[in-house]
Amino acid sequence: MVREPDPDARRRYRAFIRANHPDAGGDPEVFAAGLERLRARSRPQRGRQRRPDRYDAPVEVIPDARMVTRLAGRVRAWRRRRKRSRVR
C-alpha cells in the first residue's frame, strides 16, 4: 500500500523549522518535540518493528595464519625499500 504524499507537508515542515529553530531564537525542547512529531507523521508505519539488539552480537576475530604471513612479508619488503638509497 503506497501512501500519497501530502502536498502541503513540506511547506508546513519548513515553516515550523523557520519559526522554532533554536538558531532563530526558538526553544530547543519545543523544536525537538515538534520535529519528532512531524517526522513520525511522515514515516510510514511498519507491520513489524525491528529488534533494537539485532546487530549487537559479539565480534569474533578468527586468526588466519596466511594473512599474518602475508602481512609480515609486506612489512619486510617495505623496510627493504626504505633502506635503499633513492638516488642511484
PDB file of N, CA, C and O in Angstrom:
ATOM      1  N   MET A   1       0.832  -1.167   0.000  1.00  0.00           N
ATOM      2  CA  MET A   1       0.000   0.000   0.000  1.00  0.00           C
ATOM      3  C   MET A   1       0.888   1.245   0.000  1.00  0.00           C
ATOM      4  O   MET A   1       1.670   1.445   0.929  1.00  0.00           O
ATOM      5  N   VAL A   2       0.776   2.056  -1.003  1.00  0.00           N
ATOM      6  CA  VAL A   2       1.577   3.266  -1.129  1.00  0.00           C
ATOM      7  C   VAL A   2       0.757   4.451  -0.659  1.00  0.00           C
ATOM      8  O   VAL A   2      -0.377   4.658  -1.090  1.00  0.00           O
ATOM      9  N   ARG A   3       1.358   5.225   0.239  1.00  0.00           N
ATOM     10  CA  ARG A   3       0.673   6.406   0.756  1.00  0.00           C
ATOM     11  C   ARG A   3       0.932   7.601  -0.139  1.00  0.00           C
ATOM     12  O   ARG A   3       2.061   7.831  -0.572  1.00  0.00           O
ATOM     13  N   GLU A   4      -0.096   8.345  -0.409  1.00  0.00           N
ATOM     14  CA  GLU A   4       0.061   9.561  -1.207  1.00  0.00           C
ATOM     15  C   GLU A   4       0.714  10.640  -0.341  1.00  0.00           C
ATOM     16  O   GLU A   4       0.285  10.853   0.793  1.00  0.00           O
ATOM     17  N   PRO A   5       1.740  11.321  -0.850  1.00  0.00           N
ATOM     18  CA  PRO A   5       2.359  12.380  -0.059  1.00  0.00           C
ATOM     19  C   PRO A   5       1.441  13.586   0.056  1.00  0.00           C
ATOM     20  O   PRO A   5       0.740  13.944  -0.890  1.00  0.00           O
ATOM     21  N   ASP A   6       1.456  14.200   1.217  1.00  0.00           N
ATOM     22  CA  ASP A   6       0.660  15.396   1.457  1.00  0.00           C
ATOM     23  C   ASP A   6       1.346  16.569   0.747  1.00  0.00           C
ATOM     24  O   ASP A   6       2.517  16.838   1.015  1.00  0.00           O
ATOM     25  N   PRO A   7       0.649  17.267  -0.146  1.00  0.00           N
ATOM     26  CA  PRO A   7       1.308  18.350  -0.898  1.00  0.00           C
ATOM     27  C   PRO A   7       1.751  19.525  -0.013  1.00  0.00           C
ATOM     28  O   PRO A   7       2.683  20.245  -0.370  1.00  0.00           O
ATOM     29  N   ASP A   8       1.103  19.718   1.116  1.00  0.00           N
ATOM     30  CA  ASP A   8       1.459  20.834   1.995  1.00  0.00           C
ATOM     31  C   ASP A   8       2.421  20.424   3.108  1.00  0.00           C
ATOM     32  O   ASP A   8       2.801  21.262   3.927  1.00  0.00           O
ATOM     33  N   ALA A   9       2.812  19.181   3.154  1.00  0.00           N
ATOM     34  CA  ALA A   9       3.661  18.699   4.242  1.00  0.00           C
ATOM     35  C   ALA A   9       5.016  19.401   4.252  1.00  0.00           C
ATOM     36  O   ALA A   9       5.496  19.819   5.305  1.00  0.00           O
ATOM     37  N   ARG A  10       5.619  19.529   3.093  1.00  0.00           N
ATOM     38  CA  ARG A  10       6.933  20.183   3.019  1.00  0.00           C
ATOM     39  C   ARG A  10       6.832  21.652   3.438  1.00  0.00           C
ATOM     40  O   ARG A  10       7.702  22.159   4.146  1.00  0.00           O
ATOM     41  N   ARG A  11       5.789  22.319   3.009  1.00  0.00           N
ATOM     42  CA  ARG A  11       5.598  23.728   3.370  1.00  0.00           C
ATOM     43  C   ARG A  11       5.428  23.877   4.883  1.00  0.00           C
ATOM     44  O   ARG A  11       6.033  24.757   5.496  1.00  0.00           O
ATOM     45  N   ARG A  12       4.600  23.009   5.485  1.00  0.00           N
ATOM     46  CA  ARG A  12       4.396  23.063   6.939  1.00  0.00           C
ATOM     47  C   ARG A  12       5.673  22.739   7.691  1.00  0.00           C
ATOM     48  O   ARG A  12       5.969  23.370   8.706  1.00  0.00           O
ATOM     49  N   TYR A  13       6.434  21.764   7.212  1.00  0.00           N
ATOM     50  CA  TYR A  13       7.688  21.347   7.839  1.00  0.00           C
ATOM     51  C   TYR A  13       8.682  22.508   7.844  1.00  0.00           C
ATOM     52  O   TYR A  13       9.287  22.811   8.872  1.00  0.00           O
ATOM     53  N   ARG A  14       8.844  23.155   6.687  1.00  0.00           N
ATOM     54  CA  ARG A  14       9.796  24.263   6.578  1.00  0.00           C
ATOM     55  C   ARG A  14       9.344  25.471   7.399  1.00  0.00           C
ATOM     56  O   ARG A  14      10.174  26.157   7.997  1.00  0.00           O
ATOM     57  N   ALA A  15       8.040  25.735   7.432  1.00  0.00           N
ATOM     58  CA  ALA A  15       7.530  26.845   8.232  1.00  0.00           C
ATOM     59  C   ALA A  15       7.769  26.591   9.717  1.00  0.00           C
ATOM     60  O   ALA A  15       8.133  27.511  10.449  1.00  0.00           O
ATOM     61  N   PHE A  16       7.570  25.367  10.164  1.00  0.00           N
ATOM     62  CA  PHE A  16       7.818  25.024  11.564  1.00  0.00           C
ATOM     63  C   PHE A  16       9.282  25.234  11.912  1.00  0.00           C
ATOM     64  O   PHE A  16       9.598  25.797  12.960  1.00  0.00           O
ATOM     65  N   ILE A  17      10.175  24.786  11.041  1.00  0.00           N
ATOM     66  CA  ILE A  17      11.607  24.932  11.299  1.00  0.00           C
ATOM     67  C   ILE A  17      11.999  26.411  11.333  1.00  0.00           C
ATOM     68  O   ILE A  17      12.746  26.830  12.217  1.00  0.00           O
ATOM     69  N   ARG A  18      11.511  27.190  10.394  1.00  0.00           N
ATOM     70  CA  ARG A  18      11.829  28.628  10.380  1.00  0.00           C
ATOM     71  C   ARG A  18      11.363  29.307  11.669  1.00  0.00           C
ATOM     72  O   ARG A  18      12.061  30.168  12.204  1.00  0.00           O
ATOM     73  N   ALA A  19      10.201  28.929  12.159  1.00  0.00           N
ATOM     74  CA  ALA A  19       9.624  29.601  13.325  1.00  0.00           C
ATOM     75  C   ALA A  19      10.233  29.119  14.645  1.00  0.00           C
ATOM     76  O   ALA A  19      10.319  29.899  15.593  1.00  0.00           O
ATOM     77  N   ASN A  20      10.657  27.856  14.728  1.00  0.00           N
ATOM     78  CA  ASN A  20      11.046  27.304  16.022  1.00  0.00           C
ATOM     79  C   ASN A  20      12.495  26.861  16.143  1.00  0.00           C
ATOM     80  O   ASN A  20      12.871  26.309  17.177  1.00  0.00           O
ATOM     81  N   HIS A  21      13.310  27.078  15.146  1.00  0.00           N
ATOM     82  CA  HIS A  21      14.697  26.610  15.217  1.00  0.00           C
ATOM     83  C   HIS A  21      15.449  27.375  16.313  1.00  0.00           C
ATOM     84  O   HIS A  21      15.304  28.593  16.423  1.00  0.00           O
ATOM     85  N   PRO A  22      16.252  26.670  17.126  1.00  0.00           N
ATOM     86  CA  PRO A  22      16.985  27.347  18.206  1.00  0.00           C
ATOM     87  C   PRO A  22      17.936  28.437  17.709  1.00  0.00           C
ATOM     88  O   PRO A  22      18.152  29.416  18.422  1.00  0.00           O
ATOM     89  N   ASP A  23      18.505  28.303  16.524  1.00  0.00           N
ATOM     90  CA  ASP A  23      19.393  29.335  15.997  1.00  0.00           C
ATOM     91  C   ASP A  23      18.634  30.609  15.632  1.00  0.00           C
ATOM     92  O   ASP A  23      19.226  31.683  15.518  1.00  0.00           O
ATOM     93  N   ALA A  24      17.321  30.481  15.451  1.00  0.00           N
ATOM     94  CA  ALA A  24      16.499  31.647  15.110  1.00  0.00           C
ATOM     95  C   ALA A  24      15.736  32.148  16.334  1.00  0.00           C
ATOM     96  O   ALA A  24      14.791  32.925  16.199  1.00  0.00           O
ATOM     97  N   GLY A  25      16.144  31.703  17.542  1.00  0.00           N
ATOM     98  CA  GLY A  25      15.521  32.196  18.764  1.00  0.00           C
ATOM     99  C   GLY A  25      14.409  31.318  19.305  1.00  0.00           C
ATOM    100  O   GLY A  25      13.697  31.728  20.221  1.00  0.00           O
ATOM    101  N   GLY A  26      14.242  30.124  18.764  1.00  0.00           N
ATOM    102  CA  GLY A  26      13.199  29.225  19.256  1.00  0.00           C
ATOM    103  C   GLY A  26      13.662  28.401  20.449  1.00  0.00           C
ATOM    104  O   GLY A  26      14.855  28.345  20.751  1.00  0.00           O
ATOM    105  N   ASP A  27      12.723  27.771  21.116  1.00  0.00           N
ATOM    106  CA  ASP A  27      13.022  26.921  22.275  1.00  0.00           C
ATOM    107  C   ASP A  27      13.497  25.548  21.786  1.00  0.00           C
ATOM    108  O   ASP A  27      12.802  24.917  20.989  1.00  0.00           O
ATOM    109  N   PRO A  28      14.660  25.070  22.241  1.00  0.00           N
ATOM    110  CA  PRO A  28      15.182  23.776  21.757  1.00  0.00           C
ATOM    111  C   PRO A  28      14.262  22.587  22.067  1.00  0.00           C
ATOM    112  O   PRO A  28      14.129  21.678  21.248  1.00  0.00           O
ATOM    113  N   GLU A  29      13.627  22.594  23.247  1.00  0.00           N
ATOM    114  CA  GLU A  29      12.750  21.462  23.596  1.00  0.00           C
ATOM    115  C   GLU A  29      11.497  21.418  22.726  1.00  0.00           C
ATOM    116  O   GLU A  29      11.065  20.353  22.285  1.00  0.00           O
ATOM    117  N   VAL A  30      10.927  22.591  22.491  1.00  0.00           N
ATOM    118  CA  VAL A  30       9.744  22.661  21.628  1.00  0.00           C
ATOM    119  C   VAL A  30      10.114  22.238  20.212  1.00  0.00           C
ATOM    120  O   VAL A  30       9.363  21.526  19.546  1.00  0.00           O
ATOM    121  N   PHE A  31      11.283  22.686  19.763  1.00  0.00           N
ATOM    122  CA  PHE A  31      11.757  22.336  18.424  1.00  0.00           C
ATOM    123  C   PHE A  31      11.947  20.825  18.288  1.00  0.00           C
ATOM    124  O   PHE A  31      11.491  20.229  17.312  1.00  0.00           O
ATOM    125  N   ALA A  32      12.621  20.201  19.265  1.00  0.00           N
ATOM    126  CA  ALA A  32      12.878  18.758  19.204  1.00  0.00           C
ATOM    127  C   ALA A  32      11.574  17.964  19.233  1.00  0.00           C
ATOM    128  O   ALA A  32      11.413  17.004  18.480  1.00  0.00           O
ATOM    129  N   ALA A  33      10.648  18.363  20.098  1.00  0.00           N
ATOM    130  CA  ALA A  33       9.372  17.641  20.197  1.00  0.00           C
ATOM    131  C   ALA A  33       8.555  17.795  18.908  1.00  0.00           C
ATOM    132  O   ALA A  33       7.986  16.823  18.411  1.00  0.00           O
ATOM    133  N   GLY A  34       8.503  18.995  18.383  1.00  0.00           N
ATOM    134  CA  GLY A  34       7.740  19.223  17.154  1.00  0.00           C
ATOM    135  C   GLY A  34       8.354  18.520  15.965  1.00  0.00           C
ATOM    136  O   GLY A  34       7.639  17.988  15.116  1.00  0.00           O
ATOM    137  N   LEU A  35       9.681  18.512  15.899  1.00  0.00           N
ATOM    138  CA  LEU A  35      10.368  17.833  14.799  1.00  0.00           C
ATOM    139  C   LEU A  35      10.100  16.326  14.849  1.00  0.00           C
ATOM    140  O   LEU A  35       9.860  15.699  13.817  1.00  0.00           O
ATOM    141  N   GLU A  36      10.143  15.754  16.045  1.00  0.00           N
ATOM    142  CA  GLU A  36       9.853  14.322  16.184  1.00  0.00           C
ATOM    143  C   GLU A  36       8.411  14.026  15.778  1.00  0.00           C
ATOM    144  O   GLU A  36       8.141  13.015  15.130  1.00  0.00           O
ATOM    145  N   ARG A  37       7.494  14.900  16.153  1.00  0.00           N
ATOM    146  CA  ARG A  37       6.084  14.719  15.795  1.00  0.00           C
ATOM    147  C   ARG A  37       5.904  14.772  14.275  1.00  0.00           C
ATOM    148  O   ARG A  37       5.188  13.950  13.704  1.00  0.00           O
ATOM    149  N   LEU A  38       6.553  15.739  13.623  1.00  0.00           N
ATOM    150  CA  LEU A  38       6.435  15.853  12.165  1.00  0.00           C
ATOM    151  C   LEU A  38       7.066  14.649  11.455  1.00  0.00           C
ATOM    152  O   LEU A  38       6.518  14.142  10.476  1.00  0.00           O
ATOM    153  N   ARG A  39       8.208  14.201  11.950  1.00  0.00           N
ATOM    154  CA  ARG A  39       8.868  13.058  11.320  1.00  0.00           C
ATOM    155  C   ARG A  39       8.077  11.774  11.531  1.00  0.00           C
ATOM    156  O   ARG A  39       8.013  10.931  10.636  1.00  0.00           O
ATOM    157  N   ALA A  40       7.474  11.619  12.708  1.00  0.00           N
ATOM    158  CA  ALA A  40       6.673  10.420  12.974  1.00  0.00           C
ATOM    159  C   ALA A  40       5.448  10.383  12.058  1.00  0.00           C
ATOM    160  O   ALA A  40       5.029   9.311  11.622  1.00  0.00           O
ATOM    161  N   ARG A  41       4.886  11.534  11.771  1.00  0.00           N
ATOM    162  CA  ARG A  41       3.715  11.591  10.900  1.00  0.00           C
ATOM    163  C   ARG A  41       4.082  11.235   9.461  1.00  0.00           C
ATOM    164  O   ARG A  41       3.294  10.613   8.749  1.00  0.00           O
ATOM    165  N   SER A  42       5.277  11.631   9.040  1.00  0.00           N
ATOM    166  CA  SER A  42       5.667  11.369   7.656  1.00  0.00           C
ATOM    167  C   SER A  42       6.253   9.973   7.467  1.00  0.00           C
ATOM    168  O   SER A  42       6.326   9.485   6.340  1.00  0.00           O
ATOM    169  N   ARG A  43       6.669   9.325   8.551  1.00  0.00           N
ATOM    170  CA  ARG A  43       7.248   7.997   8.472  1.00  0.00           C
ATOM    171  C   ARG A  43       6.155   6.954   8.256  1.00  0.00           C
ATOM    172  O   ARG A  43       5.156   6.968   8.975  1.00  0.00           O
ATOM    173  N   PRO A  44       6.311   6.063   7.303  1.00  0.00           N
ATOM    174  CA  PRO A  44       5.294   5.018   7.128  1.00  0.00           C
ATOM    175  C   PRO A  44       5.356   4.021   8.284  1.00  0.00           C
ATOM    176  O   PRO A  44       6.436   3.682   8.768  1.00  0.00           O
ATOM    177  N   GLN A  45       4.218   3.570   8.708  1.00  0.00           N
ATOM    178  CA  GLN A  45       4.165   2.598   9.796  1.00  0.00           C
ATOM    179  C   GLN A  45       4.499   1.215   9.267  1.00  0.00           C
ATOM    180  O   GLN A  45       3.978   0.798   8.233  1.00  0.00           O
ATOM    181  N   ARG A  46       5.343   0.524   9.955  1.00  0.00           N
ATOM    182  CA  ARG A  46       5.720  -0.825   9.542  1.00  0.00           C
ATOM    183  C   ARG A  46       4.913  -1.839  10.333  1.00  0.00           C
ATOM    184  O   ARG A  46       4.530  -1.597  11.478  1.00  0.00           O
ATOM    185  N   GLY A  47       4.665  -2.961   9.711  1.00  0.00           N
ATOM    186  CA  GLY A  47       3.905  -4.003  10.386  1.00  0.00           C
ATOM    187  C   GLY A  47       4.680  -4.621  11.527  1.00  0.00           C
ATOM    188  O   GLY A  47       4.111  -4.936  12.572  1.00  0.00           O
ATOM    189  N   ARG A  48       5.976  -4.797  11.334  1.00  0.00           N
ATOM    190  CA  ARG A  48       6.788  -5.423  12.368  1.00  0.00           C
ATOM    191  C   ARG A  48       7.962  -4.496  12.694  1.00  0.00           C
ATOM    192  O   ARG A  48       8.685  -4.066  11.795  1.00  0.00           O
ATOM    193  N   GLN A  49       8.143  -4.197  13.949  1.00  0.00           N
ATOM    194  CA  GLN A  49       9.239  -3.332  14.364  1.00  0.00           C
ATOM    195  C   GLN A  49      10.526  -4.150  14.451  1.00  0.00           C
ATOM    196  O   GLN A  49      10.501  -5.335  14.784  1.00  0.00           O
ATOM    197  N   ARG A  50      11.640  -3.505  14.152  1.00  0.00           N
ATOM    198  CA  ARG A  50      12.934  -4.179  14.248  1.00  0.00           C
ATOM    199  C   ARG A  50      13.361  -4.275  15.703  1.00  0.00           C
ATOM    200  O   ARG A  50      13.073  -3.400  16.519  1.00  0.00           O
ATOM    201  N   ARG A  51      14.046  -5.349  15.999  1.00  0.00           N
ATOM    202  CA  ARG A  51      14.570  -5.509  17.352  1.00  0.00           C
ATOM    203  C   ARG A  51      15.762  -4.581  17.520  1.00  0.00           C
ATOM    204  O   ARG A  51      16.602  -4.507  16.623  1.00  0.00           O
ATOM    205  N   PRO A  52      15.865  -3.871  18.640  1.00  0.00           N
ATOM    206  CA  PRO A  52      16.984  -2.950  18.821  1.00  0.00           C
ATOM    207  C   PRO A  52      18.324  -3.663  18.998  1.00  0.00           C
ATOM    208  O   PRO A  52      19.371  -3.079  18.720  1.00  0.00           O
ATOM    209  N   ASP A  53      18.307  -4.907  19.453  1.00  0.00           N
ATOM    210  CA  ASP A  53      19.565  -5.620  19.703  1.00  0.00           C
ATOM    211  C   ASP A  53      19.969  -6.514  18.537  1.00  0.00           C
ATOM    212  O   ASP A  53      20.756  -7.443  18.717  1.00  0.00           O
ATOM    213  N   ARG A  54      19.458  -6.253  17.377  1.00  0.00           N
ATOM    214  CA  ARG A  54      19.681  -7.143  16.242  1.00  0.00           C
ATOM    215  C   ARG A  54      21.155  -7.254  15.852  1.00  0.00           C
ATOM    216  O   ARG A  54      21.620  -8.343  15.518  1.00  0.00           O
ATOM    217  N   TYR A  55      21.888  -6.157  15.889  1.00  0.00           N
ATOM    218  CA  TYR A  55      23.279  -6.164  15.457  1.00  0.00           C
ATOM    219  C   TYR A  55      24.258  -6.066  16.618  1.00  0.00           C
ATOM    220  O   TYR A  55      25.399  -5.649  16.415  1.00  0.00           O
ATOM    221  N   ASP A  56      23.853  -6.432  17.813  1.00  0.00           N
ATOM    222  CA  ASP A  56      24.718  -6.322  18.981  1.00  0.00           C
ATOM    223  C   ASP A  56      25.427  -7.623  19.323  1.00  0.00           C
ATOM    224  O   ASP A  56      25.838  -7.816  20.467  1.00  0.00           O
ATOM    225  N   ALA A  57      25.574  -8.496  18.378  1.00  0.00           N
ATOM    226  CA  ALA A  57      26.266  -9.748  18.644  1.00  0.00           C
ATOM    227  C   ALA A  57      27.756  -9.479  18.833  1.00  0.00           C
ATOM    228  O   ALA A  57      28.290  -8.544  18.237  1.00  0.00           O
ATOM    229  N   PRO A  58      28.438 -10.285  19.653  1.00  0.00           N
ATOM    230  CA  PRO A  58      29.876 -10.078  19.832  1.00  0.00           C
ATOM    231  C   PRO A  58      30.628 -10.385  18.541  1.00  0.00           C
ATOM    232  O   PRO A  58      30.238 -11.260  17.769  1.00  0.00           O
ATOM    233  N   VAL A  59      31.706  -9.651  18.325  1.00  0.00           N
ATOM    234  CA  VAL A  59      32.517  -9.827  17.128  1.00  0.00           C
ATOM    235  C   VAL A  59      33.671 -10.755  17.467  1.00  0.00           C
ATOM    236  O   VAL A  59      34.395 -10.532  18.438  1.00  0.00           O
ATOM    237  N   GLU A  60      33.837 -11.779  16.674  1.00  0.00           N
ATOM    238  CA  GLU A  60      34.940 -12.711  16.878  1.00  0.00           C
ATOM    239  C   GLU A  60      35.921 -12.571  15.730  1.00  0.00           C
ATOM    240  O   GLU A  60      35.532 -12.558  14.562  1.00  0.00           O
ATOM    241  N   VAL A  61      37.196 -12.468  16.075  1.00  0.00           N
ATOM    242  CA  VAL A  61      38.240 -12.392  15.069  1.00  0.00           C
ATOM    243  C   VAL A  61      38.865 -13.767  14.955  1.00  0.00           C
ATOM    244  O   VAL A  61      39.367 -14.319  15.934  1.00  0.00           O
ATOM    245  N   ILE A  62      38.829 -14.309  13.755  1.00  0.00           N
ATOM    246  CA  ILE A  62      39.397 -15.629  13.520  1.00  0.00           C
ATOM    247  C   ILE A  62      40.768 -15.427  12.892  1.00  0.00           C
ATOM    248  O   ILE A  62      40.877 -14.938  11.768  1.00  0.00           O
ATOM    249  N   PRO A  63      41.816 -15.804  13.620  1.00  0.00           N
ATOM    250  CA  PRO A  63      43.157 -15.592  13.073  1.00  0.00           C
ATOM    251  C   PRO A  63      43.396 -16.467  11.849  1.00  0.00           C
ATOM    252  O   PRO A  63      43.010 -17.635  11.805  1.00  0.00           O
ATOM    253  N   ASP A  64      44.030 -15.879  10.881  1.00  0.00           N
ATOM    254  CA  ASP A  64      44.346 -16.590   9.645  1.00  0.00           C
ATOM    255  C   ASP A  64      45.863 -16.549   9.499  1.00  0.00           C
ATOM    256  O   ASP A  64      46.441 -15.475   9.331  1.00  0.00           O
ATOM    257  N   ALA A  65      46.504 -17.697   9.562  1.00  0.00           N
ATOM    258  CA  ALA A  65      47.965 -17.761   9.513  1.00  0.00           C
ATOM    259  C   ALA A  65      48.485 -17.186   8.192  1.00  0.00           C
ATOM    260  O   ALA A  65      49.525 -16.528   8.171  1.00  0.00           O
ATOM    261  N   ARG A  66      47.779 -17.425   7.110  1.00  0.00           N
ATOM    262  CA  ARG A  66      48.232 -16.896   5.823  1.00  0.00           C
ATOM    263  C   ARG A  66      48.209 -15.381   5.812  1.00  0.00           C
ATOM    264  O   ARG A  66      49.086 -14.750   5.222  1.00  0.00           O
ATOM    265  N   MET A  67      47.221 -14.795   6.455  1.00  0.00           N
ATOM    266  CA  MET A  67      47.132 -13.343   6.490  1.00  0.00           C
ATOM    267  C   MET A  67      48.318 -12.754   7.252  1.00  0.00           C
ATOM    268  O   MET A  67      48.906 -11.763   6.819  1.00  0.00           O
ATOM    269  N   VAL A  68      48.668 -13.362   8.384  1.00  0.00           N
ATOM    270  CA  VAL A  68      49.786 -12.884   9.182  1.00  0.00           C
ATOM    271  C   VAL A  68      51.081 -13.018   8.391  1.00  0.00           C
ATOM    272  O   VAL A  68      51.918 -12.115   8.417  1.00  0.00           O
ATOM    273  N   THR A  69      51.255 -14.134   7.688  1.00  0.00           N
ATOM    274  CA  THR A  69      52.459 -14.343   6.889  1.00  0.00           C
ATOM    275  C   THR A  69      52.554 -13.310   5.779  1.00  0.00           C
ATOM    276  O   THR A  69      53.622 -12.747   5.541  1.00  0.00           O
ATOM    277  N   ARG A  70      51.444 -13.058   5.098  1.00  0.00           N
ATOM    278  CA  ARG A  70      51.451 -12.060   4.031  1.00  0.00           C
ATOM    279  C   ARG A  70      51.752 -10.666   4.557  1.00  0.00           C
ATOM    280  O   ARG A  70      52.498  -9.908   3.938  1.00  0.00           O
ATOM    281  N   LEU A  71      51.173 -10.334   5.695  1.00  0.00           N
ATOM    282  CA  LEU A  71      51.409  -9.030   6.284  1.00  0.00           C
ATOM    283  C   LEU A  71      52.876  -8.878   6.679  1.00  0.00           C
ATOM    284  O   LEU A  71      53.478  -7.833   6.435  1.00  0.00           O
ATOM    285  N   ALA A  72      53.451  -9.911   7.285  1.00  0.00           N
ATOM    286  CA  ALA A  72      54.869  -9.858   7.673  1.00  0.00           C
ATOM    287  C   ALA A  72      55.751  -9.701   6.436  1.00  0.00           C
ATOM    288  O   ALA A  72      56.726  -8.951   6.475  1.00  0.00           O
ATOM    289  N   GLY A  73      55.437 -10.376   5.364  1.00  0.00           N
ATOM    290  CA  GLY A  73      56.208 -10.250   4.129  1.00  0.00           C
ATOM    291  C   GLY A  73      56.133  -8.844   3.556  1.00  0.00           C
ATOM    292  O   GLY A  73      57.126  -8.321   3.050  1.00  0.00           O
ATOM    293  N   ARG A  74      54.966  -8.238   3.635  1.00  0.00           N
ATOM    294  CA  ARG A  74      54.824  -6.878   3.105  1.00  0.00           C
ATOM    295  C   ARG A  74      55.572  -5.877   3.958  1.00  0.00           C
ATOM    296  O   ARG A  74      56.121  -4.905   3.439  1.00  0.00           O
ATOM    297  N   VAL A  75      55.601  -6.103   5.275  1.00  0.00           N
ATOM    298  CA  VAL A  75      56.358  -5.212   6.159  1.00  0.00           C
ATOM    299  C   VAL A  75      57.847  -5.341   5.873  1.00  0.00           C
ATOM    300  O   VAL A  75      58.558  -4.337   5.829  1.00  0.00           O
ATOM    301  N   ARG A  76      58.331  -6.582   5.675  1.00  0.00           N
ATOM    302  CA  ARG A  76      59.751  -6.783   5.342  1.00  0.00           C
ATOM    303  C   ARG A  76      60.105  -6.095   4.031  1.00  0.00           C
ATOM    304  O   ARG A  76      61.148  -5.448   3.936  1.00  0.00           O
ATOM    305  N   ALA A  77      59.256  -6.226   3.025  1.00  0.00           N
ATOM    306  CA  ALA A  77      59.514  -5.585   1.736  1.00  0.00           C
ATOM    307  C   ALA A  77      59.512  -4.067   1.884  1.00  0.00           C
ATOM    308  O   ALA A  77      60.333  -3.388   1.267  1.00  0.00           O
ATOM    309  N   TRP A  78      58.626  -3.538   2.672  1.00  0.00           N
ATOM    310  CA  TRP A  78      58.571  -2.098   2.893  1.00  0.00           C
ATOM    311  C   TRP A  78      59.855  -1.612   3.567  1.00  0.00           C
ATOM    312  O   TRP A  78      60.403  -0.577   3.186  1.00  0.00           O
ATOM    313  N   ARG A  79      60.337  -2.362   4.574  1.00  0.00           N
ATOM    314  CA  ARG A  79      61.579  -1.973   5.256  1.00  0.00           C
ATOM    315  C   ARG A  79      62.766  -2.013   4.303  1.00  0.00           C
ATOM    316  O   ARG A  79      63.637  -1.145   4.358  1.00  0.00           O
ATOM    317  N   ARG A  80      62.807  -3.024   3.423  1.00  0.00           N
ATOM    318  CA  ARG A  80      63.900  -3.101   2.453  1.00  0.00           C
ATOM    319  C   ARG A  80      63.872  -1.897   1.518  1.00  0.00           C
ATOM    320  O   ARG A  80      64.917  -1.326   1.204  1.00  0.00           O
ATOM    321  N   ARG A  81      62.688  -1.514   1.076  1.00  0.00           N
ATOM    322  CA  ARG A  81      62.583  -0.357   0.196  1.00  0.00           C
ATOM    323  C   ARG A  81      63.013   0.915   0.910  1.00  0.00           C
ATOM    324  O   ARG A  81      63.624   1.787   0.293  1.00  0.00           O
ATOM    325  N   ARG A  82      62.711   1.037   2.175  1.00  0.00           N
ATOM    326  CA  ARG A  82      63.071   2.228   2.949  1.00  0.00           C
ATOM    327  C   ARG A  82      64.580   2.325   3.154  1.00  0.00           C
ATOM    328  O   ARG A  82      65.120   3.428   3.226  1.00  0.00           O
ATOM    329  N   LYS A  83      65.268   1.184   3.250  1.00  0.00           N
ATOM    330  CA  LYS A  83      66.726   1.191   3.479  1.00  0.00           C
ATOM    331  C   LYS A  83      67.481   1.562   2.229  1.00  0.00           C
ATOM    332  O   LYS A  83      68.559   2.151   2.309  1.00  0.00           O
ATOM    333  N   ARG A  84      66.933   1.227   1.063  1.00  0.00           N
ATOM    334  CA  ARG A  84      67.638   1.518  -0.190  1.00  0.00           C
ATOM    335  C   ARG A  84      67.765   3.011  -0.409  1.00  0.00           C
ATOM    336  O   ARG A  84      66.885   3.783  -0.027  1.00  0.00           O
ATOM    337  N   SER A  85      68.831   3.403  -1.008  1.00  0.00           N
ATOM    338  CA  SER A  85      69.046   4.791  -1.357  1.00  0.00           C
ATOM    339  C   SER A  85      68.136   5.150  -2.527  1.00  0.00           C
ATOM    340  O   SER A  85      67.967   4.356  -3.452  1.00  0.00           O
ATOM    341  N   ARG A  86      67.567   6.311  -2.488  1.00  0.00           N
ATOM    342  CA  ARG A  86      66.674   6.720  -3.569  1.00  0.00           C
ATOM    343  C   ARG A  86      67.468   7.260  -4.759  1.00  0.00           C
ATOM    344  O   ARG A  86      66.988   7.236  -5.892  1.00  0.00           O
ATOM    345  N   VAL A  87      68.645   7.733  -4.506  1.00  0.00           N
ATOM    346  CA  VAL A  87      69.485   8.276  -5.589  1.00  0.00           C
ATOM    347  C   VAL A  87      70.447   7.186  -6.022  1.00  0.00           C
ATOM    348  O   VAL A  87      71.115   6.572  -5.191  1.00  0.00           O
ATOM    349  N   ARG A  88      70.516   6.949  -7.312  1.00  0.00           N
ATOM    350  CA  ARG A  88      71.421   5.900  -7.811  1.00  0.00           C
ATOM    351  C   ARG A  88      72.469   6.479  -8.675  1.00  0.00           C
ATOM    352  O   ARG A  88      73.320   5.750  -9.185  1.00  0.00           O
TER     353      ARG A  88
END
